[in-house]
Amino acid sequence: MVQRIGGSRRKTRHKLKRAKRIKGKLSLRKYLEEYKPGERVVLKADSIVQKGLFHPKFIGKTGVVSKKLGSCYEVVIKEFRKHKKIVVHPVHMKRC
């Protein structure tokens, strides 16, 4: 067997890059934001926080918050015909 090269962050240099004007800053308001079940959110990865970071193929997808799990949320995303559940930290979400 051939060994698989790369992990889940392979080829994400531009996807996880932050803009120059916000580089190094972390908004506490965004970190502690609360969401209610049923709210629609857009997934936007913030590379400053690794906790609750989803797979890069879901960047820009829209989903619905289903429940809260600790400090993170479970978001349901429709991908083709399947519904996928992803655990996401509020730093990586934005309201629609």
Secondary structure, 3 states (H helix, E strand, C coil): CCCCCCCCCCCCCCCCCCCHHHCCCCCHHHHCCCCCCCCEEEECCCCCCCCCCCCHHHCCCEEEEEEEECCEEEEEEEECCEEEEEEECHHHEEEC
